[in-house]
Each structure stands twice: as C-alpha cells, then as structure tokens.
C-alpha cells in the first residue's frame, strides 16, 4: 500500500488541505488564513488528525504559506515563467515530523515599471494548462477571481505577465464595513438586481457611482442585498471593463459562484468565457509540483 501525501492551497482567508491516495483525494480539511497567526501550529494540528489514521510521506503547499509572516518565506520566481521555471526553487521545512515543501509565487514588472506579485494562482494556471493542453498553445487571457483577482497573460504555456485587482477585498470593506449599504431594514430588490444596475454604471468614475448604493436605499426603498449587489456589479464590471476588450474570450478559474458573476460582467461586454473549477486546477498544479522535485 502506498503512503499517502498531502497537498494544499493556503490563501489569505483560508487553508485547503487535501490528503491524496495516489492521484485521488480521499480527505479534506480546511483552516484559517495563512496570516491569521501561528501558521505552523494550524498546519500541525490538521496533519496530526491525519497522522492518527496512517503515515504521511510529505506535504506540498502553494499560496500565502510562502508569504513573509506566514509559514515560511518562499520568495518569487520572475516572469516570464513556465511550470519548470516556477518549480526550479522551493522552500523546505518540517512540520509535525513531516517534510513540507512550500512553492514560490510569481513576480513581474510591466512596461511602466509597476510591480506585481501572486501566490497560489500560478498553481491554478499551470494546473489548468495540464488539464487542458490546448491552452498551452497560442495566447490566452486567464482571470482568477478572488480576494485579489489576477488577470494572467499566457503565451505558449508561459506566464508572461499579469495584473491584480483587489476587487474582493474592496467589496468586503465597502459592503461589510462602510455605511453605503445602510441598516438591516427591509427593502425591495435582490442581489442580482443590484448587480445588474452596477454593471450599467461600471464605467463611470467609481467614487461618484458608489453612493447610489446608499441613496437608492433611502429614496427608492432598495434592500440591503440590492445595495451589496450594486457594489459588486460596480467593482467587477469596472474591473472587467479595464482589462477586457469587447468581444474576446476569457478563461475563468475559481469558485463557481464568483466565476458566475465575472461571467455576467463579461457577457455584458459581448465576451465569452471558458470556466475551469478552481479546486480541480490547483490540485492539477500541485500534482505537477509533487511529481517534479527541485
């Protein structure tokens, strides 16, 4: 019987660990974000649960596990980067008596000198290329919605550059911690209704358009859900308008519900999308890393 191993994607807001039996997931554990404090303790606690059920050979992690202040600083591989270049260095340590490899992120600088970094999304991109080899030919624009949405340019299997929009973080602040969505009182309109209205105004200056979220509650009797949807539509619609020419095709990788919102914003610009499940993509990317020792 082969010894099981563990792979994981440790993001800003949550940890996703998968116990692998060969190429199959046979158990999953979730946990806190990588910067929530005592990352090593959080990982060890979950590994101990599985160690009680049998031996584990190793752990391979991508994402914010490698950020300063998280599990261990893992650095960045510079773009342009194919999978081999990404995996040419990794940081090793031991947690709960098990060897752990933390993969690097990617970095790039655009033509105007603007710096960019990513951690974790590169595993999803290279995993998507492994799952769908046709994406390794020609040029493709890949979007990975999340706390910090990445728009990745891929040419013949190589990530040549990317741009980040912290749309998820902005939404959490504006919809959850500002006064824009108003009190928890009844109103009319759904999240989807608000989202549609937000995409209608998404190319207007953001600070001026935002206040409709509050004013529509006061004067038009809109619900708090409508207001949240409106903010989401403004932010996602504005992001898509900034990144995507009308009528092109985009690959979307991520959570189904969030990908669906980006798909709506793309459709409003006459664009089409191809959707790839985020968990499937990251597992495929981590499988590449497991198989290629640096």
N, C-alpha and C positions, 0 to 999 in steps of 0.2 A: 504493500500500500504506500503510495507516495505521501510525503509530508506536505501539509497544506501551507500556503503562504497568504500574506495579507497585502492588499494594495489600498491606497486611499487618496482622496482629494480633500485637502484641508483648506477651506476657504476662510474669508473674513468673518462670515457669520455662522458657519457650521462645519463639522467634520463628518465625512462619509467614509467609513471603513468597510471593505468587502473582504471576506475570507474566501479564498479561492481553492477549489479542489480541481487541480489541473486547470482547464480553461473555463470552469463553471463557478459561478457564485453560489456558495452554499450557506452563507450567513452574512448579515449586515448589521453594523452598529453605527449610530450617529453620536455626535458630541458637540461641544461648544466650539466657537470660532477660534482660530489659531492664536489670536492676540487677546483672548479672554483671561489669560493668566495661567501659570503652571501647565504649559503645554505638555511637558514630559509626563507630568502626573496624570493628565487627562488621557494621554495615549496609553500609558502603562496600565491604568485602571481597566481599559477596554481590552487590551491584549491579555491581561490576567483572566478575564472571563473566558476567552477562547483557549488559553493555555490549559485551563482546567478540563477542557474537553479533548485535548490532544496537542501534540507538538506542532510548532510553527517554525518554518525554515527561515523566513525573512519578511521584512516589511518594505514596500516601495511607496513613497509619498510624493505627490506633486502639490503645487499651490502655495498658500501662505505659510505652510510648515517651514519653508525656507526663508521667510522674511526676518529681518532683524527684530529681536524681541519675541519671536515665536519659538519653535523647537530648536532650530539651528540655522545660522545664516548660510544660505546656499548659493548666493550670487546669481549672475545672469549670463546667458550666452547671447552674443551680439548678433543681430540680423545683418545680412540675410542668413537664415538658418534652416537647414533641412533637419530631418529627425536625427541623423547621425551626429551633426554638429551640436544639436541640443543635448544629446546624451553623452557628449565627449567628456563631461565632468559632472560629478555628483558629490554630495557631502554625506559622509557615513558616521554613524554613531551606534550606540547600543541602548535599547530601552527595554526594561523588564527581561533582560537576558537575551534579547533577540536582535540580530543585526538589522539596522534600519538605514535605508538609502533615501536621501531627500534630493529630488531633482531640481536643477536650476530653473529660473524663469527665463524670459527673453527680454532684451532691450533693443531699442532703436532710436535713431535721431533723424528727424525729417529734414527736408532740403533747407528749411529756415532755422535749423538748429534746435527745434523743440524736442525735448527728451520724452521717451515713452518707456514704460515697463509693463510686463504682465507676469502673472504667476498662476499656473493651472490651466489657463485657456489654451496654451500651446499643446498640452497633452490631449485636449479635446480635438484640436485641429489635426494633429498628426494621427490621432485615432480615427477621425472621420476619413482621412485620406487612406488609411489602411482598410477601413470598412468599404469604402467606395473608391477603388483605384482610379476610376476615370477622373476624379477630382485632382489627381496628381499630374494631369496633363493640361496645359494651357493656363489661362488666367482666371482666377475666381475671387470673388469678394465674399468673405465669410463673416457673419455677425454672431457674437456670443452674448446675448442679453444677460444682465445680472446686475449686481451692485455697481460694478464699473464695466459697462458694456464695451467690448472690443470689436473693432472693425478691422479685419485682417486681410491683407492682400497676399495671395498665394500665386506663385508663378512656377509651374512645372514641379510642384511638390515642395517648394521652398517658400518660407515666410519671408517676404522682402520688406515688410513694414506693417504698421498698424496704428490706429488712432483710438483713444479711450474717451468715452463719455460717461461720467459718473452719474448716470441718469437714475439708477436705482437708489443711490444714496441721497440724491436731491429729492426724489419722490418721498422717501422715508422722512426726511426733515420737513418738507413742505406740507405733506398730508398728515403727518403724525405729530409734529411739534410746533407748527405755526398756528396762527389764528385764521388762516384762509378758509378752512373747511367748516368753521363755526361750531356751535354747540351740538350736543346729541339730542336734537329735537326732530320730530317728523318732517317729512317733505316729499316732494314728488321727483321722479326720475331715478333711473338705475345708473350703476357704474358705467355700463355700456353706452347709455345715452350721453353721459358726460364725456366719455372718451371720444365719441363721435364729434361732439361740439369742440373738444380740444384740438382734434386734428384739423378742423376747419380753420382754426385761428393760429395754427402752429408756426406759421412763417412770419407772424407779427413779432415785434420786439417782446421778449419774454416778460420783462417786468411789468409792462403795461397790460399784457394779456392775462397775467396771473390773477388779477383782482376780480375777474368775473367769477372765480370760484367762490368768493365771499358775497359779492354783490347779488349774484343770482339766488343765493340762499335768502338774502334779506328782502329782495323785491319780487322774485319770481317763484318763491316757495320751493326751491330745489332742495333735495335731500343731501345729507352728508355724503352718501355713496355717490351721488351725481357729482358733487364737488371733487371728490377724490378721483373719480374717473376723468373729470375735466383736466385736472392737473396732470394725470398720467398721459392723456392724449396730447396735451401741450408739449410735455417733455419728450415723449417717444416720437411724436410727429415731427418736432423740431430737430431731433437727432437724426431721424431718417432723411429729412429734407437736406440737412447739412452734408450727409455722407453719400447719398444715392442719387444719381441722375435718373430722370424719369424713364420708365420702360425697361430697366435692366433686370437681371435675375440675381438673387442673393441666396446664399446658403445660410440657414439659421440653425444654430446648435444650442440646445439648452432645455430648460424646463418647459413642458408643453403649454402651460397656462401663459407664461410670459412670452414664449415664442409666438403664441396666437395673437397677442397684442401688437407685436412687431409686424406680423404678417398683415394685420389690418392696416397699419400705417403704410406699409409698402404697397398694398393694393390701392390705397388712396392716391398713390403716385404712379399707378399703372405698372407696377413692378410685380414680378412673380418671385416665389421663394421655393426652396427645397428644404425640408425640415429633417433634422437628424437629432435623435434623442441624446440629451447631454450625458446621461449615465452610460449609455452604450459607447459613446465616443470616448469618454475618459477611461473606461475600462479597456478599450482597444489601445489607447495611447499608453496606458500603464503596462499593458501586456508587451508592447514593444520594448519598453524600458526594462521589464523583467527579463526579457529574452536577450537583451544586448547589454552585456557587462562592460562598464568603463574601467 
